[in-house]
Amino acid sequence: MTAVIADQLPDADTICAQFARLAAELGLGVQRRRNGRAVLVAADGARIHSWREDYPYPARLDRKAYEPAKRQLQIELLKLQRWVKSSGSRILILFEGRDAAGKGGTIRRFTENLNPRGARVVALDKPAAHEQGDNYLRRYLPHMPAAGEIVMLDRSWYNRAGVEQVMEFCRPDEYETFLHEAPDFERKLTADGVTVIKLWFSVTRAEQLQRFVSRHDDPVKRWKLSPIDLASLDKWDEYTRAKEAMFRDTDVAEAPWTVIKSNDKKRARLEAMRCVLSLFDYDGKDAKAVGQVDPLIAGAPGTLPEPAAASPAAGTARSAGRERLPTAVPLSRIPDAVPRLAGSGEVARSEGGRGVGSKARSDTGSAATAQPAHLVQGDPRGDPGIERLGSADGDLDHRVALLRDEPGQSLAF
């Protein structure tokens, strides 16, 4: 195994040189603007919009559309939490994905208004020596949800299938053992009454690099940049192959993976919430508020593939944000899409042929309320027992009402 990378970041000049080298590999450059921000640019110095790489929409969701939708979904999450508590159900949500894919920001929007007595986030440090090998999966058992609780894992046991395998922090036999044992581990959890939801946040290479450049520039975000992050930037293809092997061996019926395209963080957050809410028939559910999961943004691994490991898609990155836009996802990739979308006006024609998009958007990225139709199927598995999570049983009712009726109120307890 390779030596553990030191906790100390290299000096700023070294980091900037690495960013410049990686940008050059994509046919891009890094340029500092008059406002002091460093951005990715094309060879001719023109600013590019890296989020457009391999993205199905020509504009990002703007805040005017995002905030009301987020509010409605957070109200639904409170209803779900109330149902989980009253029914004694147990929900475990795994947030996985490449570095800088938007996992942490999505978790913050999930928990922003939830009652902390019944929802918690777990982010474990690297395993100690005694937690390697046979004890690797067992280290997570104390953090499993109790009856009436929602637990969100900010990264999970799948570190072994990703960073540990790619960076050689584990032995090949430990890696193979993990791929064999993880599905059985999850089957046992579901058999015990835990609903396991696995979300993979997918970001493209140029957009990931832009986010790292922005993190390094921003003093309040620089802590997110670690030595392992920097070392991993040179191993894009290795991470792609590791991800594909992980999906192949661990995408099981009891705990399937859902991929969320996260180049547009706002859309990714909303679709992640919809994915979770769509799995449950909780009391007071407002199906209209939940909406339907967008199949262009969230779906099974086979329906939303990333570019192949051997192709960094530099050409797409170079043209992104200028005259050309990414090709729309073909209807053939979405089962029964035509009859479902045609009735709602979601099928749009582009100059190059028929593609799928949302209803008309303005140049600022404003989105229509309707979403392409696709429901994530699922079935909650609850524990009949109810564990009281605090003396203030009215907290959730109060939070739902407060969030709905008094937008200016702080919901922190």
Summary of the structure (lengths in Angstrom):
residues: 413
radius of gyration: 21.6
end to end distance: 45.8
largest distance: 64.1
contacts: 1267
relative contact order: 0.19
helix: 43%
strand: 13%
